[in-house]
Amino acid sequence: MTTLPSETGPAGRDRSLGQRLFARYGSTAILSVVLLVVVGWIGILGWVVTRLFG
């Protein structure tokens, strides 16, 4: 069974800029954001702990 190009979603010039950027940089961007969030939470928690016990 073969799939037609129209069944797999837009291709080439039909795709929006966001779709093309996400296809190229999506996993890197997601990992970067997760890392920033985790580092931010660690920083906030560290600041709170030093304020409470410092």
RAUR-V658596 format. One record per residue. OMEGA is omega in degrees with one decimal (none if undefined). NEAR is the number of other ideal C-beta (glycine too) atoms within 12 Angstrom. Layout:
OMEGA;NEAR, OMEGA;NEAR
//
This chain:
179.6;4, 177.8;6, 178.0;9, 178.7;9, 179.9;12, -179.5;9, -177.0;10, 178.9;12, -178.8;15, -178.9;15, 174.2;15, -174.9;12, -179.5;9, -178.5;13, 179.5;17, -179.8;13, 179.2;12, 179.3;13, 179.6;17, 178.9;17, 179.2;13, 179.0;15, -177.7;18, -172.0;13, -171.3;16, -176.0;15, 177.9;12, -179.9;14, 179.6;16, 179.3;13, 178.9;13, 179.9;14, 178.4;15, 179.1;14, 178.5;14, 179.3;14, -179.3;14, 179.5;14, 177.9;14, 179.4;14, 178.0;14, 178.3;14, 179.1;14, 179.9;14, 176.9;14, 178.0;15, 179.7;14, -179.2;13, 179.4;12, 177.4;11, -178.6;10, -172.4;9, -176.1;8, none;8
//
